[in-house]
Amino acid sequence: MKQTILVVEDDQMIRNLITIYLKGVGYEVVEAADGESAKAVFLEHHPCLVILDLMLPKLSGEEFCKWIRDQERNEVSIIMLSAKARTEDKITGLKIGADDYVTKPFDPEELLAHVEAVLRRTGQFCQKITYNGLCIKPRKVEVLLFDQQIIVTKHEFNLLYHFMENPNVVISREDLIQQLYPYVDKTVMDRTIDAHIKKLRAKIESDPSMPERIQTVRGMGYKFVVE
């Protein structure tokens, strides 16, 4: 599972530079140029870490940081990036919820070292798979849809986890049974799998009668569709 980092920076040149460096070492990177659009990107991609400029249009970095912490997403790390280099500015940033503070101008290699240091402390709490706003966190046994927690049973969780580990792959009922219920009678489990999928669709699909995420492949099984 790749760790996702959200870069919120209104200077496109700086944003591109950070993105190139992070992608170069294997991180998945999503971007936003202002605080308001950063909210939508955050809810869709569920990043593990946010690199956050403080001087942003529409919504300041401080306000966006407070918004993240108000969502009770405390497993998300925040590195503030700012030209404000005074000690009191750094203290203020850390008090409102930042995990680290890097001043501009900065060396990209130094920023990368800060990212790696923060994720060594917190990254294990942010293992996840995310597609189109749907996020599953195996260590926390948690499912989120655009940051709203979805209550699922143990079997529904295991089924969804297996689907999301195998996006765009047709999985037969037999394979699902073998993966999830290897010691149970197949005839009974065929109907049970269908029932679990129906319940899952009711929880994660905008229109369960016309599912876009978990689709039926006639005569073959099911497929978790990712664009």
CYANA upper distance limits for C-alpha pairs under 8 A (distance plus 0.5 A):
  1 MET  CA    127 GLN  CA      7.48
  1 MET  CA    128 LYS  CA      7.31
  1 MET  CA    129 ILE  CA      7.21
  2 LYS  CA     26 GLY  CA      7.87
  2 LYS  CA     27 TYR  CA      6.57
  2 LYS  CA     28 GLU  CA      6.64
  3 GLN  CA     27 TYR  CA      6.17
  3 GLN  CA     28 GLU  CA      6.53
  3 GLN  CA     47 PRO  CA      7.83
  3 GLN  CA     48 CYS  CA      6.72
  3 GLN  CA    123 GLY  CA      8.34
  3 GLN  CA    126 CYS  CA      8.27
  3 GLN  CA    127 GLN  CA      7.79
  3 GLN  CA    128 LYS  CA      8.47
  4 THR  CA     27 TYR  CA      6.62
  4 THR  CA     28 GLU  CA      5.12
  4 THR  CA     29 VAL  CA      6.16
  4 THR  CA     30 VAL  CA      7.83
  4 THR  CA     45 HIS  CA      8.09
  4 THR  CA     46 HIS  CA      8.03
  4 THR  CA     47 PRO  CA      5.22
  4 THR  CA     48 CYS  CA      6.05
  4 THR  CA     49 LEU  CA      7.39
  5 ILE  CA     27 TYR  CA      7.47
  5 ILE  CA     28 GLU  CA      6.73
  5 ILE  CA     29 VAL  CA      5.46
  5 ILE  CA     30 VAL  CA      6.84
  5 ILE  CA     47 PRO  CA      5.75
  5 ILE  CA     48 CYS  CA      6.46
  5 ILE  CA     49 LEU  CA      5.41
  5 ILE  CA     50 VAL  CA      6.19
  5 ILE  CA     51 ILE  CA      7.84
  6 LEU  CA     29 VAL  CA      6.42
  6 LEU  CA     30 VAL  CA      5.41
  6 LEU  CA     31 GLU  CA      6.06
  6 LEU  CA     32 ALA  CA      8.03
  6 LEU  CA     41 VAL  CA      8.44
  6 LEU  CA     42 PHE  CA      7.76
  6 LEU  CA     47 PRO  CA      6.46
  6 LEU  CA     49 LEU  CA      6.85
  6 LEU  CA     50 VAL  CA      5.20
  6 LEU  CA     51 ILE  CA      6.70
  7 VAL  CA     15 ARG  CA      7.29
  7 VAL  CA     18 ILE  CA      8.20
  7 VAL  CA     19 THR  CA      7.95
  7 VAL  CA     29 VAL  CA      7.68
  7 VAL  CA     30 VAL  CA      6.84
  7 VAL  CA     31 GLU  CA      5.36
  7 VAL  CA     32 ALA  CA      6.86
  7 VAL  CA     50 VAL  CA      6.44
  7 VAL  CA     51 ILE  CA      5.36
  7 VAL  CA     52 LEU  CA      6.80
  8 VAL  CA     15 ARG  CA      8.01
  8 VAL  CA     31 GLU  CA      6.43
  8 VAL  CA     32 ALA  CA      5.32
  8 VAL  CA     33 ALA  CA      6.24
  8 VAL  CA     34 ASP  CA      7.10
  8 VAL  CA     35 GLY  CA      7.77
  8 VAL  CA     38 ALA  CA      7.11
  8 VAL  CA     50 VAL  CA      7.81
  8 VAL  CA     51 ILE  CA      6.62
  8 VAL  CA     52 LEU  CA      5.48
  8 VAL  CA     53 ASP  CA      6.55
  9 GLU  CA     14 ILE  CA      7.80
  9 GLU  CA     15 ARG  CA      6.16
  9 GLU  CA     31 GLU  CA      8.36
  9 GLU  CA     32 ALA  CA      7.03
  9 GLU  CA     33 ALA  CA      5.64
  9 GLU  CA     34 ASP  CA      7.25
  9 GLU  CA     52 LEU  CA      7.06
  9 GLU  CA     53 ASP  CA      5.76
  9 GLU  CA     56 LEU  CA      7.54
 10 ASP  CA     15 ARG  CA      7.85
 10 ASP  CA     32 ALA  CA      8.05
 10 ASP  CA     33 ALA  CA      4.77
 10 ASP  CA     34 ASP  CA      6.41
 10 ASP  CA     53 ASP  CA      8.25
 10 ASP  CA     56 LEU  CA      6.68
 10 ASP  CA     57 PRO  CA      7.95
 11 ASP  CA     15 ARG  CA      6.62
 11 ASP  CA     33 ALA  CA      7.89
 12 GLN  CA     16 ASN  CA      6.44
 12 GLN  CA     33 ALA  CA      8.08
 13 MET  CA     17 LEU  CA      6.69
 14 ILE  CA     18 ILE  CA      6.74
 15 ARG  CA     19 THR  CA      6.64
 15 ARG  CA     31 GLU  CA      8.16
 16 ASN  CA     20 ILE  CA      6.61
 17 LEU  CA     21 TYR  CA      6.91
 17 LEU  CA    108 PRO  CA      8.27
 18 ILE  CA     22 LEU  CA      6.69
 18 ILE  CA    108 PRO  CA      7.30
 19 THR  CA     23 LYS  CA      6.48
 19 THR  CA     29 VAL  CA      6.84
 20 ILE  CA     24 GLY  CA      6.45
 21 TYR  CA     25 VAL  CA      7.29
 21 TYR  CA    108 PRO  CA      7.60
 21 TYR  CA    112 LEU  CA      8.07
 22 LEU  CA     26 GLY  CA      7.16
 22 LEU  CA     27 TYR  CA      6.02
 22 LEU  CA     28 GLU  CA      8.11
 22 LEU  CA     29 VAL  CA      7.59
 22 LEU  CA    112 LEU  CA      7.69
 23 LYS  CA     27 TYR  CA      5.50
 23 LYS  CA     28 GLU  CA      6.70
 23 LYS  CA     29 VAL  CA      7.11
 30 VAL  CA     41 VAL  CA      7.93
 30 VAL  CA     45 HIS  CA      8.33
 31 GLU  CA     38 ALA  CA      8.07
 31 GLU  CA     41 VAL  CA      7.97
 32 ALA  CA     37 SER  CA      6.62
 32 ALA  CA     38 ALA  CA      5.57
 32 ALA  CA     41 VAL  CA      7.59
 33 ALA  CA     37 SER  CA      7.68
 33 ALA  CA     38 ALA  CA      7.78
 33 ALA  CA     56 LEU  CA      8.20
 34 ASP  CA     38 ALA  CA      6.65
 34 ASP  CA     56 LEU  CA      5.97
 34 ASP  CA     57 PRO  CA      5.81
 34 ASP  CA     58 LYS  CA      6.79
 34 ASP  CA     59 LEU  CA      7.20
 34 ASP  CA     60 SER  CA      8.49
 35 GLY  CA     39 LYS  CA      7.24
 35 GLY  CA     56 LEU  CA      6.72
 35 GLY  CA     57 PRO  CA      7.11
 35 GLY  CA     58 LYS  CA      6.52
 35 GLY  CA     59 LEU  CA      4.91
 35 GLY  CA     60 SER  CA      6.53
 35 GLY  CA     61 GLY  CA      7.08
 35 GLY  CA     64 PHE  CA      6.52
 36 GLU  CA     40 ALA  CA      7.96
 36 GLU  CA     58 LYS  CA      6.61
 36 GLU  CA     59 LEU  CA      6.23
 37 SER  CA     41 VAL  CA      7.02
 38 ALA  CA     42 PHE  CA      6.43
 39 LYS  CA     43 LEU  CA      6.74
 39 LYS  CA     64 PHE  CA      8.26
 40 ALA  CA     44 GLU  CA      6.73
 41 VAL  CA     45 HIS  CA      6.56
 42 PHE  CA     46 HIS  CA      5.93
 42 PHE  CA     47 PRO  CA      6.94
 43 LEU  CA    133 GLY  CA      7.05
 43 LEU  CA    146 PHE  CA      5.47
 43 LEU  CA    147 ASP  CA      6.03
 44 GLU  CA    131 TYR  CA      8.45
 44 GLU  CA    132 ASN  CA      6.54
 44 GLU  CA    133 GLY  CA      4.46
 44 GLU  CA    134 LEU  CA      7.94
 44 GLU  CA    146 PHE  CA      6.09
 44 GLU  CA    147 ASP  CA      8.26
 45 HIS  CA    130 THR  CA      6.75
 45 HIS  CA    131 TYR  CA      7.84
 45 HIS  CA    132 ASN  CA      7.71
 45 HIS  CA    133 GLY  CA      6.47
 45 HIS  CA    135 CYS  CA      8.37
 46 HIS  CA    130 THR  CA      7.64
 46 HIS  CA    133 GLY  CA      8.20
 46 HIS  CA    135 CYS  CA      7.65
 46 HIS  CA    147 ASP  CA      8.05
 47 PRO  CA     76 VAL  CA      7.40
 48 CYS  CA     75 GLU  CA      7.80
 48 CYS  CA     76 VAL  CA      5.46
 48 CYS  CA     77 SER  CA      6.83
 48 CYS  CA    123 GLY  CA      7.34
 48 CYS  CA    126 CYS  CA      6.03
 49 LEU  CA     76 VAL  CA      5.88
 49 LEU  CA     77 SER  CA      5.02
 49 LEU  CA     78 ILE  CA      6.14
 49 LEU  CA     79 ILE  CA      8.08
 49 LEU  CA    119 LEU  CA      8.24
 50 VAL  CA     76 VAL  CA      7.86
 50 VAL  CA     77 SER  CA      6.73
 50 VAL  CA     78 ILE  CA      5.26
 50 VAL  CA     79 ILE  CA      6.68
 51 ILE  CA     78 ILE  CA      6.52
 51 ILE  CA     79 ILE  CA      5.36
 51 ILE  CA     80 MET  CA      6.46
 51 ILE  CA     81 LEU  CA      7.24
 52 LEU  CA     61 GLY  CA      6.67
 52 LEU  CA     78 ILE  CA      7.45
 52 LEU  CA     79 ILE  CA      6.56
 52 LEU  CA     80 MET  CA      5.27
 52 LEU  CA     81 LEU  CA      6.08
 53 ASP  CA     61 GLY  CA      6.27
 53 ASP  CA     80 MET  CA      6.41
 53 ASP  CA     81 LEU  CA      5.10
 53 ASP  CA     82 SER  CA      6.22
 54 LEU  CA     60 SER  CA      6.42
 54 LEU  CA     61 GLY  CA      4.41
 54 LEU  CA     62 GLU  CA      6.63
 54 LEU  CA     80 MET  CA      7.30
 54 LEU  CA     81 LEU  CA      6.94
 54 LEU  CA     82 SER  CA      6.21
 55 MET  CA     60 SER  CA      6.44
 55 MET  CA     61 GLY  CA      6.74
 55 MET  CA     82 SER  CA      7.83
 56 LEU  CA     60 SER  CA      5.40
 56 LEU  CA     61 GLY  CA      6.56
 59 LEU  CA     63 GLU  CA      6.83
 59 LEU  CA     64 PHE  CA      7.13
 60 SER  CA     64 PHE  CA      6.73
 61 GLY  CA     65 CYS  CA      6.54
 61 GLY  CA     80 MET  CA      8.43
 62 GLU  CA     66 LYS  CA      6.79
 62 GLU  CA     93 GLY  CA      7.76
 62 GLU  CA     96 ILE  CA      7.89
 63 GLU  CA     67 TRP  CA      6.64
 64 PHE  CA     68 ILE  CA      6.80
 65 CYS  CA     69 ARG  CA      6.98
 65 CYS  CA     78 ILE  CA      8.12
 65 CYS  CA     96 ILE  CA      7.63
 65 CYS  CA     97 GLY  CA      6.99
 65 CYS  CA     98 ALA  CA      7.73
 66 LYS  CA     70 ASP  CA      6.56
 66 LYS  CA     96 ILE  CA      6.87
 66 LYS  CA     97 GLY  CA      7.35
 67 TRP  CA     71 GLN  CA      6.93
 68 ILE  CA     72 GLU  CA      7.52
 68 ILE  CA     73 ARG  CA      6.80
 68 ILE  CA     74 ASN  CA      8.44
 69 ARG  CA     73 ARG  CA      6.40
 69 ARG  CA     74 ASN  CA      6.65
 69 ARG  CA     97 GLY  CA      7.31
 75 GLU  CA    122 THR  CA      7.41
 75 GLU  CA    125 PHE  CA      6.65
 75 GLU  CA    126 CYS  CA      6.91
 76 VAL  CA    122 THR  CA      8.44
 76 VAL  CA    126 CYS  CA      7.73
 77 SER  CA     98 ALA  CA      7.71
 77 SER  CA     99 ASP  CA      6.56
 77 SER  CA    118 VAL  CA      7.73
 77 SER  CA    119 LEU  CA      8.18
 77 SER  CA    122 THR  CA      7.60
 78 ILE  CA     97 GLY  CA      7.97
 78 ILE  CA     98 ALA  CA      5.44
 78 ILE  CA     99 ASP  CA      5.85
 78 ILE  CA    100 ASP  CA      7.21
 79 ILE  CA     98 ALA  CA      6.44
 79 ILE  CA     99 ASP  CA      6.37
 79 ILE  CA    100 ASP  CA      5.23
 79 ILE  CA    101 TYR  CA      6.03
 79 ILE  CA    102 VAL  CA      7.59
 79 ILE  CA    115 VAL  CA      8.19
 80 MET  CA     93 GLY  CA      7.73
 80 MET  CA     98 ALA  CA      6.91
 80 MET  CA    100 ASP  CA      6.81
 80 MET  CA    101 TYR  CA      5.24
 80 MET  CA    102 VAL  CA      6.60
 81 LEU  CA    101 TYR  CA      6.67
 81 LEU  CA    102 VAL  CA      5.52
 81 LEU  CA    103 THR  CA      6.22
 81 LEU  CA    104 LYS  CA      7.27
 82 SER  CA    101 TYR  CA      8.28
 82 SER  CA    102 VAL  CA      7.06
 82 SER  CA    103 THR  CA      5.45
 82 SER  CA    104 LYS  CA      6.02
 83 ALA  CA    103 THR  CA      5.91
 83 ALA  CA    104 LYS  CA      5.11
 83 ALA  CA    105 PRO  CA      7.54
 84 LYS  CA     89 ASP  CA      6.81
 84 LYS  CA     90 LYS  CA      8.33
 84 LYS  CA    103 THR  CA      7.18
 84 LYS  CA    104 LYS  CA      8.24
 85 ALA  CA     89 ASP  CA      7.21
 85 ALA  CA     90 LYS  CA      7.59
 85 ALA  CA    103 THR  CA      6.39
 85 ALA  CA    104 LYS  CA      8.42
 86 ARG  CA     90 LYS  CA      7.11
 87 THR  CA     91 ILE  CA      6.74
 88 GLU  CA     92 THR  CA      6.60
 89 ASP  CA     93 GLY  CA      6.73
 90 LYS  CA     94 LEU  CA      6.76
 90 LYS  CA    101 TYR  CA      6.89
 91 ILE  CA     95 LYS  CA      6.61
 92 THR  CA     96 ILE  CA      6.86
 93 GLY  CA     97 GLY  CA      7.22
 93 GLY  CA     98 ALA  CA      6.25
 93 GLY  CA    101 TYR  CA      7.83
 94 LEU  CA     98 ALA  CA      5.07
 94 LEU  CA     99 ASP  CA      6.79
 94 LEU  CA    100 ASP  CA      7.40
 94 LEU  CA    101 TYR  CA      7.97
 99 ASP  CA    118 VAL  CA      7.89
100 ASP  CA    114 HIS  CA      8.16
100 ASP  CA    118 VAL  CA      8.15
102 VAL  CA    106 PHE  CA      7.86
102 VAL  CA    111 LEU  CA      7.72
106 PHE  CA    110 GLU  CA      7.59
106 PHE  CA    111 LEU  CA      7.51
107 ASP  CA    111 LEU  CA      6.90
108 PRO  CA    112 LEU  CA      6.62
109 GLU  CA    113 ALA  CA      6.75
110 GLU  CA    114 HIS  CA      6.91
111 LEU  CA    115 VAL  CA      6.77
112 LEU  CA    116 GLU  CA      6.71
113 ALA  CA    117 ALA  CA      6.61
114 HIS  CA    118 VAL  CA      6.65
115 VAL  CA    119 LEU  CA      6.68
116 GLU  CA    120 ARG  CA      6.56
117 ALA  CA    121 ARG  CA      7.28
118 VAL  CA    122 THR  CA      6.80
118 VAL  CA    123 GLY  CA      8.17
119 LEU  CA    123 GLY  CA      4.86
119 LEU  CA    124 GLN  CA      8.26
120 ARG  CA    124 GLN  CA      8.16
122 THR  CA    126 CYS  CA      7.74
123 GLY  CA    127 GLN  CA      7.50
125 PHE  CA    139 ARG  CA      7.73
125 PHE  CA    140 LYS  CA      8.35
126 CYS  CA    137 LYS  CA      7.77
127 GLN  CA    137 LYS  CA      6.46
127 GLN  CA    138 PRO  CA      7.43
127 GLN  CA    139 ARG  CA      7.41
128 LYS  CA    135 CYS  CA      7.14
128 LYS  CA    136 ILE  CA      5.99
128 LYS  CA    137 LYS  CA      4.89
128 LYS  CA    138 PRO  CA      7.01
129 ILE  CA    135 CYS  CA      6.14
129 ILE  CA    136 ILE  CA      5.92
129 ILE  CA    137 LYS  CA      7.23
129 ILE  CA    164 MET  CA      7.44
129 ILE  CA    165 GLU  CA      8.15
130 THR  CA    134 LEU  CA      6.03
130 THR  CA    135 CYS  CA      4.76
130 THR  CA    136 ILE  CA      7.04
131 TYR  CA    135 CYS  CA      7.06
131 TYR  CA    226 VAL  CA      7.29
132 ASN  CA    226 VAL  CA      8.27
133 GLY  CA    144 LEU  CA      8.34
133 GLY  CA    145 LEU  CA      6.10
133 GLY  CA    146 PHE  CA      5.29
133 GLY  CA    147 ASP  CA      8.19
134 LEU  CA    143 VAL  CA      7.94
134 LEU  CA    144 LEU  CA      6.36
134 LEU  CA    145 LEU  CA      5.08
134 LEU  CA    146 PHE  CA      6.87
134 LEU  CA    204 ILE  CA      8.24
135 CYS  CA    143 VAL  CA      6.22
135 CYS  CA    144 LEU  CA      5.55
135 CYS  CA    145 LEU  CA      6.80
135 CYS  CA    146 PHE  CA      8.42
136 ILE  CA    141 VAL  CA      7.99
136 ILE  CA    142 GLU  CA      6.36
136 ILE  CA    143 VAL  CA      5.07
136 ILE  CA    144 LEU  CA      6.94
136 ILE  CA    161 TYR  CA      7.46
137 LYS  CA    141 VAL  CA      6.20
137 LYS  CA    142 GLU  CA      5.66
137 LYS  CA    143 VAL  CA      6.89
138 PRO  CA    142 GLU  CA      7.28
138 PRO  CA    161 TYR  CA      8.20
141 VAL  CA    157 PHE  CA      8.00
142 GLU  CA    149 GLN  CA      7.77
142 GLU  CA    150 ILE  CA      8.17
143 VAL  CA    149 GLN  CA      6.35
143 VAL  CA    150 ILE  CA      5.90
143 VAL  CA    151 ILE  CA      7.69
143 VAL  CA    152 VAL  CA      8.09
143 VAL  CA    157 PHE  CA      8.29
144 LEU  CA    148 GLN  CA      5.70
144 LEU  CA    149 GLN  CA      4.90
144 LEU  CA    150 ILE  CA      6.04
145 LEU  CA    149 GLN  CA      6.89
145 LEU  CA    150 ILE  CA      7.18
145 LEU  CA    204 ILE  CA      7.59
150 ILE  CA    203 LYS  CA      7.52
150 ILE  CA    204 ILE  CA      8.48
152 VAL  CA    156 GLU  CA      6.27
152 VAL  CA    157 PHE  CA      6.50
152 VAL  CA    200 LEU  CA      8.30
153 THR  CA    157 PHE  CA      6.57
154 LYS  CA    158 ASN  CA      6.75
155 HIS  CA    159 LEU  CA      6.57
155 HIS  CA    180 LEU  CA      8.48
155 HIS  CA    196 HIS  CA      7.99
156 GLU  CA    160 LEU  CA      6.56
156 GLU  CA    196 HIS  CA      6.53
156 GLU  CA    197 ILE  CA      8.09
156 GLU  CA    200 LEU  CA      7.05
157 PHE  CA    161 TYR  CA      6.51
158 ASN  CA    162 HIS  CA      6.69
158 ASN  CA    180 LEU  CA      7.67
159 LEU  CA    163 PHE  CA      6.85
159 LEU  CA    176 LEU  CA      8.17
159 LEU  CA    180 LEU  CA      7.76
160 LEU  CA    164 MET  CA      6.60
160 LEU  CA    200 LEU  CA      8.37
161 TYR  CA    165 GLU  CA      6.60
162 HIS  CA    166 ASN  CA      6.98
163 PHE  CA    167 PRO  CA      6.78
163 PHE  CA    223 LYS  CA      7.82
163 PHE  CA    224 PHE  CA      6.15
164 MET  CA    224 PHE  CA      7.19
166 ASN  CA    224 PHE  CA      7.91
167 PRO  CA    223 LYS  CA      7.74
167 PRO  CA    224 PHE  CA      5.78
167 PRO  CA    225 VAL  CA      6.59
167 PRO  CA    226 VAL  CA      6.68
168 ASN  CA    223 LYS  CA      6.32
168 ASN  CA    224 PHE  CA      5.98
168 ASN  CA    225 VAL  CA      5.41
168 ASN  CA    226 VAL  CA      6.58
169 VAL  CA    223 LYS  CA      6.10
169 VAL  CA    224 PHE  CA      7.41
170 VAL  CA    217 VAL  CA      7.73
170 VAL  CA    220 MET  CA      7.73
170 VAL  CA    221 GLY  CA      6.83
170 VAL  CA    222 TYR  CA      6.01
170 VAL  CA    223 LYS  CA      5.11
170 VAL  CA    224 PHE  CA      8.24
171 ILE  CA    175 ASP  CA      6.74
171 ILE  CA    176 LEU  CA      7.34
171 ILE  CA    220 MET  CA      7.93
171 ILE  CA    221 GLY  CA      5.96
171 ILE  CA    222 TYR  CA      5.82
171 ILE  CA    223 LYS  CA      6.61
172 SER  CA    176 LEU  CA      6.87
172 SER  CA    220 MET  CA      6.14
172 SER  CA    221 GLY  CA      4.57
172 SER  CA    222 TYR  CA      6.81
173 ARG  CA    177 ILE  CA      6.57
173 ARG  CA    190 ASP  CA      7.03
173 ARG  CA    193 ILE  CA      7.73
173 ARG  CA    221 GLY  CA      6.16
173 ARG  CA    222 TYR  CA      8.14
174 GLU  CA    178 GLN  CA      6.58
174 GLU  CA    186 LYS  CA      8.30
174 GLU  CA    190 ASP  CA      8.46
175 ASP  CA    179 GLN  CA      6.57
176 LEU  CA    180 LEU  CA      6.43
176 LEU  CA    181 TYR  CA      8.21
176 LEU  CA    193 ILE  CA      8.28
177 ILE  CA    181 TYR  CA      5.42
177 ILE  CA    182 PRO  CA      6.56
177 ILE  CA    186 LYS  CA      7.67
177 ILE  CA    189 MET  CA      7.24
177 ILE  CA    190 ASP  CA      8.17
177 ILE  CA    193 ILE  CA      8.11
178 GLN  CA    182 PRO  CA      5.01
181 TYR  CA    189 MET  CA      8.28
184 VAL  CA    188 VAL  CA      8.31
184 VAL  CA    189 MET  CA      7.49
185 ASP  CA    189 MET  CA      6.81
186 LYS  CA    190 ASP  CA      6.62
187 THR  CA    191 ARG  CA      7.78
188 VAL  CA    192 THR  CA      7.02
189 MET  CA    193 ILE  CA      6.39
190 ASP  CA    194 ASP  CA      7.00
191 ARG  CA    195 ALA  CA      6.73
192 THR  CA    196 HIS  CA      6.67
193 ILE  CA    197 ILE  CA      6.68
194 ASP  CA    198 LYS  CA      6.68
195 ALA  CA    199 LYS  CA      6.83
196 HIS  CA    200 LEU  CA      6.62
197 ILE  CA    201 ARG  CA      6.56
197 ILE  CA    214 ILE  CA      8.39
198 LYS  CA    202 ALA  CA      6.92
198 LYS  CA    208 PRO  CA      8.35
199 LYS  CA    203 LYS  CA      7.10
200 LEU  CA    204 ILE  CA      6.71
201 ARG  CA    205 GLU  CA      5.64
201 ARG  CA    208 PRO  CA      5.72
201 ARG  CA    211 PRO  CA      7.35
201 ARG  CA    214 ILE  CA      7.55
202 ALA  CA    207 ASP  CA      8.26
202 ALA  CA    208 PRO  CA      5.82
204 ILE  CA    213 ARG  CA      8.48
205 GLU  CA    211 PRO  CA      6.41
205 GLU  CA    212 GLU  CA      7.33
205 GLU  CA    213 ARG  CA      7.30
206 SER  CA    211 PRO  CA      8.13
207 ASP  CA    211 PRO  CA      6.58
211 PRO  CA    215 GLN  CA      6.42
212 GLU  CA    225 VAL  CA      7.41
213 ARG  CA    223 LYS  CA      8.43
213 ARG  CA    224 PHE  CA      5.92
213 ARG  CA    225 VAL  CA      5.57
213 ARG  CA    226 VAL  CA      7.63
214 ILE  CA    222 TYR  CA      7.16
214 ILE  CA    223 LYS  CA      6.19
214 ILE  CA    224 PHE  CA      5.07
214 ILE  CA    225 VAL  CA      6.83
215 GLN  CA    222 TYR  CA      6.14
215 GLN  CA    223 LYS  CA      5.80
215 GLN  CA    224 PHE  CA      6.84
215 GLN  CA    225 VAL  CA      7.45
216 THR  CA    221 GLY  CA      6.57
216 THR  CA    222 TYR  CA      5.08
216 THR  CA    223 LYS  CA      6.97
217 VAL  CA    221 GLY  CA      5.73
217 VAL  CA    222 TYR  CA      5.83
217 VAL  CA    223 LYS  CA      7.31
